[in-house]
Amino acid sequence: MSFIVTGNNQSEFKLPPAGNHLARCYRIIDLGTQTSVYKGKENKLRKVMISWELHGEDSEGQPLLTDDGQPLMMSRQFTTSLSEKATLRLMLESWRGKDFTLDELAGFDLTSVMDKFCMLQVSHDKSADGSKTYANVVNITSVPAIVKKAGLPEGVNKCVVLSLDNFDQKVFDSLSEGIKKKIMSSPEYMQLAGGFVPEQGTQANNKSLADIDDDIPF
């Protein structure tokens, strides 16, 4: 299944440490068109959530695992755009260590990052009242050659893709209630369910990805 753009649930939440971590992409979830308000202006934009499992140890030498032995995970939502200043484009180019060509920008199959390793830069931020700490993905870079030479670990989580253009009910049912609720609020899901479809935001043109050099991850 492709996902063209221009997880396992954890029993208890454990905050991934801040810093740079080796990570493997294992889940790509189409959230549909989501509504947000920025500076008083309402925006309707197609969103996607990418998830990674973390590998390695923290600063104290403890493995990046949950209490039940599963890899800690991180997710980030992106607008499905490859415009010049789009965050998704900037992070994908940083991940692959190479700018997109004009042909590639005509349409990129996001599933090409599935099962690929990268380095995730994770930061911690406090909530407005200071009562909670959140971990956020602030940058993605390619895996250093020395790490690749030493050998990458085996992936743990099954690779999962959900596309609202090619809907898989079993994958949808496996998601957390919070993610399902967000997807169900989108006009794309409402259309699948036979409901009313409100006006959608502008989306990028979709085509398939051209071949890329072998020395980059995707």
Secondary structure, 3 states (H helix, E strand, C coil): CCCEECCCCCCCCCCCCCEEEEEEEEEEEEEEEEEEEECCEEEEEEEEEEEEEEECECCCCCECECCCCCECEEEEEEECCCCCCCHHHHHHHHHHCCCCCHHHHCCEEHHHHCCCEEEEEEEEEECCCCCCEEEEEEEEECCCHHHHHHCCCCCCCCCEEEECCECCHHHHHCCCHHHHHHHHCCHHHHHHCCCCCCCCCCCCCCCCCCCCCCCCCC
